[in-house]
Amino acid sequence: MKHNKLLRMAAIIGVVAMLSSGCSLLGSKKSGESIDPPPVDAETMASGKDGAAAVTAVNSMQTTLYFKDAQGYVAPVTMHLPKTVSIATKTLEYMVDGGPASSTLPKGFTALLPKGTTVKGINIKNGLAVVDFSKEFTNYNAQDERKILEAVTWALTGLGTVDKVSIWVEGKALKEMPVHNTPVEAELTRAMGINLEIASNINVGQSVPVTLYFANQTGDNFNYYVPVTRLVQRTSDVAKAAVEQLIKGPNTGKGLVSVMAPETNLLKVEVSSDNQLVTVDFNDKLLGSDKKIPSSAAQAVILSLTETTGASKVQLKVNGNVQVSSTDNQSFTKPVARPVHINPVKM
């Protein structure tokens, strides 16, 4: 099971030691999809107001990559990559230090795959991506060891055709990372978590993971979301646990910003029998003075619940009422789908 696999991996890797590294927050520039992360200003590109951007968009495809931000968090960034039949290979190439994405990364963001790394081959079959890297893949700093595994796994599993990742180097399956000797499972999945942390007074062996999305902003005003997998007291209601932890907010002193007012109360949360829809009801403290849900809060709830439960849609309510909207004019009268891309950058 997903949760047991995460716990096993956390124990093997030594999650407590990994949590001592720094982190980052939220943000994003507005994409053409109304439900995508915090609006900033990718509207020009989406609307075709900029001719050069419009031409570029025709010859490219949006893809979500993973990089390290200024606080050390592994964070998603959506970019336009050249159209190709091998999007998995192109995704990894753009995540290499000194690669084609370097000049367009938000301020403070850096690539995690070591300089000179190449993808010697990649084979995707039955949801498993077997990736063979060149020897340069092993030339990294020890503190980035787990971050590299997270970045590769989360980027590839976000493509839609990949559920699991197997990492090879120079034609041989990697059993452990070479610098800090982190064991590498034969098949890595998102069950490994990302930016792992442990809630206070929690026994890892009696815990369950929830993945939460908090916010941050770079020095050049790029707003973005950061996923954090937090181990909390074991429960069968992970949807409720995720929302409660989201309201509780990020760990203090780690740079992340809460997206919800602390006085917000969860009234009810339900997951449909087919596990495809989560319905969540809050009190009116979720609303701002304009009687709308802050867009950052709405997006964080949707991202956190879909990531934690595996559901594809979320129905937001306030005091039982679905006649609500967010500050970016997204209506929640009907269930909304998880955004395809997170934290798009302007071209």
C-alpha positions in Angstrom: 0.0 0.0 0.0 1.0 3.6 -0.7 1.2 4.6 3.0 3.1 1.5 4.1 5.6 2.0 1.3 6.2 5.6 2.3 6.8 4.6 5.9 9.2 1.8 4.9 11.1 4.2 2.6 11.2 6.9 5.3 12.7 4.5 7.8 15.3 3.2 5.4 16.4 6.7 4.2 16.4 8.2 7.7 13.7 10.8 7.3 14.6 12.7 10.5 18.1 13.5 9.2 16.7 14.6 5.9 14.3 17.0 7.5 17.1 19.1 8.8 17.6 20.6 5.3 15.9 23.9 4.4 12.7 24.5 2.5 10.6 27.0 0.4 7.1 28.4 -0.3 4.4 29.1 -2.9 3.7 30.9 -6.0 3.0 30.8 -9.8 2.4 32.9 -12.8 -1.1 32.7 -14.2 -1.7 30.1 -16.8 -4.4 29.8 -19.4 -6.4 27.4 -17.2 -8.5 29.2 -14.5 -7.8 26.6 -11.9 -4.0 26.6 -12.2 -2.0 28.0 -9.3 -1.8 31.6 -8.0 -2.5 34.0 -10.7 0.4 36.3 -11.7 0.7 37.0 -15.4 0.9 34.3 -18.0 -2.3 35.7 -19.4 -0.4 37.5 -22.1 1.0 34.3 -23.5 -2.3 32.4 -23.0 -4.3 35.0 -24.9 -1.8 35.4 -27.7 -1.2 39.2 -27.1 2.5 38.6 -27.5 3.1 37.3 -31.0 6.4 35.7 -30.2 5.0 33.9 -27.2 2.1 32.7 -29.2 4.4 31.2 -31.9 6.5 29.6 -29.2 3.4 28.1 -27.6 2.4 26.5 -30.9 5.7 24.7 -31.2 6.0 23.7 -27.5 4.2 21.8 -24.8 3.7 22.7 -21.1 5.5 20.3 -18.8 6.0 20.4 -15.0 9.6 20.0 -13.9 11.1 19.9 -10.4 13.9 22.1 -9.1 15.4 23.2 -5.8 14.3 26.6 -4.5 16.3 29.1 -2.5 15.3 27.5 0.8 16.2 24.0 -0.4 12.7 22.7 -1.1 12.0 20.6 -4.2 9.3 22.6 -6.0 7.4 22.2 -9.3 7.9 24.7 -12.1 5.9 24.4 -15.4 7.7 25.5 -18.6 7.1 25.3 -22.3 9.4 22.6 -23.7 9.9 22.0 -27.5 7.5 19.5 -28.8 9.0 16.0 -29.0 8.0 12.4 -29.2 10.1 11.7 -26.1 8.8 14.1 -23.5 10.2 12.1 -20.6 13.7 12.5 -22.0 13.3 16.2 -22.7 11.9 16.7 -19.2 15.0 15.3 -17.6 17.3 17.2 -19.9 15.7 20.4 -18.8 16.3 19.5 -15.2 20.1 19.3 -15.6 22.3 22.0 -14.1 23.4 24.2 -17.0 20.7 22.8 -19.2 18.2 24.8 -21.4 16.0 25.7 -18.5 18.7 27.5 -16.5 18.1 31.0 -18.1 14.4 30.9 -17.4 14.3 29.6 -13.8 12.7 31.9 -11.2 15.2 33.7 -8.9 16.8 31.4 -6.4 15.8 28.2 -8.2 18.6 25.7 -9.2 18.6 22.4 -11.1 19.2 19.2 -9.1 20.6 16.9 -11.8 24.4 17.3 -11.9 26.0 19.3 -14.7 26.9 17.1 -17.7 24.3 14.5 -16.9 22.7 13.0 -20.0 19.9 10.5 -20.5 21.4 7.5 -22.3 18.1 5.8 -22.6 14.6 5.7 -21.3 12.0 2.9 -21.7 8.4 3.3 -20.5 6.2 0.2 -20.3 3.2 -0.6 -18.3 3.6 2.6 -16.3 7.3 1.9 -15.4 9.9 4.3 -16.7 13.4 2.8 -16.7 15.9 5.7 -17.0 19.6 5.2 -17.7 21.7 8.2 -16.8 25.3 8.9 -17.7 28.0 8.6 -15.0 27.8 12.4 -14.3 24.5 11.7 -12.5 26.5 10.6 -9.5 28.4 13.9 -9.1 26.3 15.8 -6.6 26.4 17.2 -3.1 25.3 14.8 -0.3 22.5 17.2 0.9 20.8 16.9 -2.5 20.8 13.1 -2.6 17.2 12.5 -1.7 16.1 15.7 -3.4 17.4 14.3 -6.7 15.3 11.1 -6.3 12.2 13.2 -5.4 12.7 15.5 -8.4 13.2 12.7 -11.0 10.3 10.6 -9.6 7.8 13.4 -9.2 8.6 14.9 -12.6 8.2 11.7 -14.5 5.1 10.5 -12.6 3.5 13.8 -13.5 3.6 13.0 -17.2 0.5 10.8 -17.1 2.0 7.7 -18.7 4.4 7.0 -15.7 3.5 5.6 -12.3 6.9 4.2 -11.3 10.5 5.0 -11.9 13.6 2.8 -12.0 17.0 4.6 -12.0 20.0 3.1 -13.8 23.5 4.6 -14.3 25.7 3.5 -17.3 23.5 0.5 -18.0 23.3 -0.8 -14.4 20.4 -0.6 -12.0 21.2 1.7 -9.1 20.8 0.0 -5.7 21.8 2.9 -3.6 22.9 6.5 -4.2 26.7 6.7 -4.3 27.4 9.7 -2.1 25.2 9.4 1.0 24.3 5.7 0.3 20.6 6.3 0.3 19.0 3.0 -0.7 17.1 3.2 -4.0 14.1 0.9 -4.4 13.7 -0.9 -7.7 10.5 1.1 -8.4 10.2 4.6 -7.0 6.7 6.2 -6.8 5.2 9.3 -5.3 4.6 7.2 -2.2 8.2 8.2 -1.3 6.8 11.7 -0.5 8.5 15.0 -1.2 10.1 17.5 1.2 9.4 15.1 4.1 8.7 16.3 7.6 7.2 14.8 10.7 4.5 16.4 12.8 5.3 17.0 16.4 5.1 14.1 18.9 4.7 11.6 16.1 6.1 8.0 16.1 7.1 7.3 12.5 5.9 3.7 12.8 2.5 4.9 13.8 2.1 7.6 11.2 0.4 8.2 7.9 1.5 10.6 5.1 -0.4 13.6 3.9 0.9 15.9 1.1 0.2 19.6 1.6 0.7 22.5 -0.6 2.0 25.7 0.9 3.1 29.0 -0.6 6.2 31.1 -1.2 7.5 34.0 -3.3 10.9 34.6 -4.8 12.7 37.9 -4.7 11.5 38.7 -8.2 7.8 38.2 -7.2 7.3 34.7 -8.6 4.5 33.1 -6.5 4.6 29.3 -6.3 3.3 26.3 -4.4 5.5 23.8 -2.6 4.4 20.3 -1.8 5.3 19.0 1.6 4.7 15.4 2.7 4.0 15.4 6.5 3.8 12.3 8.6 0.9 12.6 11.0 -0.8 10.4 13.5 -2.1 7.3 11.8 -5.8 7.6 10.7 -8.1 6.0 8.2 -9.4 9.5 7.2 -6.4 11.0 5.4 -8.6 13.6 3.7 -9.6 15.1 7.0 -6.0 14.9 8.3 -4.8 16.7 5.2 -7.2 19.6 5.6 -6.5 19.9 9.3 -2.8 20.0 8.7 -3.3 22.5 5.9 -5.2 24.8 8.3 -2.5 24.3 10.9 0.0 25.6 8.3 3.7 25.1 7.6 6.4 24.5 10.2 7.6 27.9 11.6 11.0 29.1 10.6 11.1 27.0 7.4 10.1 29.8 5.0 6.8 28.5 3.9 3.6 30.6 4.1 0.2 29.4 5.2 -2.6 29.8 2.6 -5.5 29.6 5.0 -6.6 31.8 8.0 -6.0 29.9 11.3 -9.6 30.5 12.4 -10.9 28.5 9.4 -12.8 25.4 10.6 -13.4 22.2 8.7 -17.0 21.3 8.9 -17.0 18.1 6.9 -15.0 16.2 4.4 -16.2 13.1 2.4 -14.5 10.9 -0.2 -16.8 9.3 -2.8 -17.1 5.5 -2.9 -15.1 5.4 -6.1 -12.4 7.6 -4.6 -12.7 10.1 -7.4 -14.4 13.0 -5.6 -13.6 14.7 -2.3 -16.3 17.1 -1.0 -15.0 19.5 1.7 -17.1 22.0 3.7 -15.6 24.9 5.6 -17.0 27.7 7.8 -17.2 31.2 6.4 -13.8 32.1 7.9 -12.4 30.6 4.7 -13.8 33.7 2.9 -12.1 37.0 2.6 -13.8 40.4 3.1 -15.1 40.2 -0.4 -16.9 37.0 0.5 -14.8 35.0 -1.9 -12.3 32.2 -1.3 -8.7 33.4 -1.7 -7.5 31.7 -4.9 -4.3 30.5 -3.1 -6.4 28.8 -0.4 -8.7 27.2 -3.0 -5.8 25.9 -5.1 -3.9 24.6 -2.0 -7.0 22.7 -0.8 -7.5 21.1 -4.3 -3.9 20.2 -4.8 -3.5 18.8 -1.2 -6.7 16.7 -1.3 -6.1 15.2 -4.8 -2.5 14.5 -4.0 -3.2 12.8 -0.7 -6.3 10.8 -1.6 -5.8 10.1 -5.3 -9.1 11.7 -6.2 -9.4 13.6 -9.5 -11.9 16.3 -8.4 -12.8 18.4 -5.4 -16.1 20.0 -4.5 -15.7 23.1 -2.3 -18.4 24.3 0.0 -18.8 27.1 2.6 -21.4 26.4 5.3 -22.9 23.7 3.1 -23.3 26.1 0.1 -21.7 25.5 -3.3 -22.5 28.9 -4.6 -19.1 30.2 -3.9 -16.2 31.5 -6.0 -12.6 32.4 -5.6 -10.8 35.7 -6.0 -9.6 34.7 -9.5 -13.3 34.1 -10.4 -13.2 30.3 -10.4 -16.7 29.0 -9.7 -17.2 26.1 -7.3 -20.8 25.3 -8.0 -19.6 22.1 -9.5 -16.6 19.9 -8.6 -13.3 21.1 -10.1 -10.4 19.0 -11.4 -6.9 19.1 -10.2 -4.8 21.5 -12.3 -2.7 19.7 -14.9 0.2 22.1 -14.4 1.6 23.8 -11.3 3.6 27.0 -11.0 3.8 28.1 -14.7 6.5 30.6 -15.5 6.2 33.3 -18.1 8.1 32.8 -21.2 
